[in-house]
Amino acid sequence: MLAGILALIEVLAFIIWRPSAVLLATLAVALLVVSVFGATRLRPGMLRDVLWIIAIAQGIVVVIPLVVTASLVAALAVGVLLIVALVVAAARWRV
């Protein structure tokens, strides 16, 4: 829950202030690596839990744009294939 809220705040900040997308993605990946590295090295406790929350939030921030992009590419591919199929069908039936 906290990771989702943190990711939502980060996405809203990106929408409002419009920083460089490449810079934001680079910082998110760097923070993800650092927080996972720290969380795996610490003993159980509050700091370790906070680092895991940060890692999950950064993972969400990194993965969601990739999933959205992949779904848009897949939808575009399906659309192109549909158009090609309709053109082939029309050419075959000479409509």
N, C-alpha and C positions, 0 to 999 in steps of 0.2 A: 504494500500500500504506500509506504513512504517513498519507495523507489519510483513508483508511478507518479506520485505527486512531484518529486524532484525532476523527473523527466518532463512532465507537463510544464513546470515552471521554466525549464531550460528551453523548451520549444516555444513557449510564449515570449520569452526574452528574445529569442531569435527572430520571431515574427515582428516584434515591436522595434528592436534596435537595428535589425538587418546587418549583422556583421558578415564577413566573408564566409561563405559556406565551406570552403576548403579549410580555412582556419578553424572554424567550429568543429568540423569533422576530425581534424588533426588533434585538436585539444581534447575532444571526447575520447578518442582512441588512446591518447597518452594518459589521460586520467583513468581510463579503464584498466590499462596495463599496470599503472602505479598502484591503484587501489586493490587489484587482485594480488599483486605482488606483496603488498603490505598485509592484506587480510590472511594470506596463506602462511605468513611468517609469525603472526602474533598468536598469543595464547587466547583462549576464549575470554571475552569481555566486551565492554561497551564499545571501545575503539574498533575492535574487530568487526562488530556488528555494523557500526557506522560505515566502515570501509566496504563491507559487502553491499550495503544499501546504495552507496555511491557507485559501486561497480555495476550493480544491476540497472541503476538509472542510466548510466552511460552506455551500457549494452543496449538498452531500449532506444536511446537516442541514436546509436550507430545502426541498429538493425532495421528500425522502422523505415527510414528513407530507402534502404536497400530493397526491402520488401515491396514498398510502393513502386519503386522504379522497375523492379522485376515484373510486377503485375501489370504496369503500364506497357512494358515491352511485350509481354505475353498477349495482352489485349490487342495491341497494334498488329502483332503477328497473326492473330486469329482474324482480324479484320482484313488484312492483306490477303490471307488465304481464302477468305470468303469471296472477296472481289475477284480473285483469280479463278476460283471455281465457277462463279457466275459468268465470267467472260468466256471461259472454256465451254460451259454449257450453252451459252448463247451462240457461240461460233459453231458449235456442233449442230445445233438445231436451226441455225441460220434465221434467228428471230430478228 
